[in-house]
């Protein structure tokens, strides 16, 4: 199993959700791009980290 941690920073707030854009590692293209997280969970967080497991 391969595990990757992806960092995101706040991009835009909508009515009920927050959009975060991926901060790619140097020289690498984005893996997920942008993600939407519900406001009740995101709160005032300017940064998020998501762990992705690739199951083979």
N, C-alpha and C positions, 0 to 999 in steps of 0.2 A: 504494500500500500504506500502511495506517495502522498505526503502532506505538504501543502503550501499555504503560507499566511499571506493574505492580501490586505494592504492598507488602503483606506478610503478617507477622503476629506469632504467636508460639507460643501455642497455646490448650490443647492436651492431648497427653500422651504415651500411646500404647498399647503393646502388647507388641512389635510389629514396625514400627510407623509413628508418625508425629507429625502432629497436626492443627494447621494454621495457619489463622487467620482473617484475612480481608482488612481492611486499614486503608483505608477509602474516603476519597477526596479530599473536601474540605469541600463539603457540600451535595449530593453525588452519591450515588446508590445503589451498592451493591457490584456489581462486574462478574462475579466468580467466586464470591464467598462464602467458603467454606472449602475447603481442599485437604488431601489426605493425601500425605505424603512418607515414603518408607521411611527407617528409622532409620540404615541404613548410609550414606545420602547426607546426611541432615539433620545428623547428629552432634549437637553441642551448640548449634546456631544458634538464637538467639531470634527472628531476623528472616530473611525471604527476600524476594527480589524476582523476579518473573516477568515476562517480556516476551511480550506477545501481539501477533501481526501479523494484521491483518484484510486478507485478500486479496480483491480485488474483480474 
